[in-house]
Amino acid sequence: MTVSVGFSRRAFLGVGLLLPLGACDKNIFGPPRPPRVPERAERLFRLIQSTGTDNMLAPEALALMGVTNEGRYIPARQLVAEGNDGRYVVSLLTIRKVNEFMFNRRRGDLLMLHLSDIRFNRLQSVRYPRNGKPTVITDTAYADDDFEQQLTFWFDRIPGR
């Protein structure tokens, strides 16, 4: 009986000594790994690079999203496809030395634009009527829904799924 009590004391002491190591920063065990790009983003990036076309985008709507080139047109590589409910375009922007996607869909005279990072997190959305001024979409539920529809459209067209 004394052996089991002694063992439990040693185990308790050992756990008590190792417990502070759990609170240590992960950098103690080596350099942190860079965040990994999602596989779909990588495939979409390669699809745009291989089959897309180089275009210059007007700065008005992109300025509302925080993407500026000091008032000049913004270079982008674009991929265009026609869907049942409008024309879909995905653009690869590298204006800030960071790769970002811009998804847009034209329904009649209205453009819906969504800026997202490489992980497909929606950063900003803009509504741009043909004969009007661009405005930021403040209804996040509506913007998220439209963004998801556009993502689904492009995910269905990425080869090698």
ABEGO torsion letter per residue (X at the ends): XAAAAAAAAAAAAAAAAAAAAAABBAAAAEBBBBBBBBAAAAAAAAAAAAABBBBBBBAAAAAAAGBBAGGBBBBBBBBBBBBAAEBBBBBBBAAAGBBBBBBBBBBEABBBBBBBBAAGBBABBBBBBAABBBBBBABAAAAAAAAAAAAAAAAAABBGX
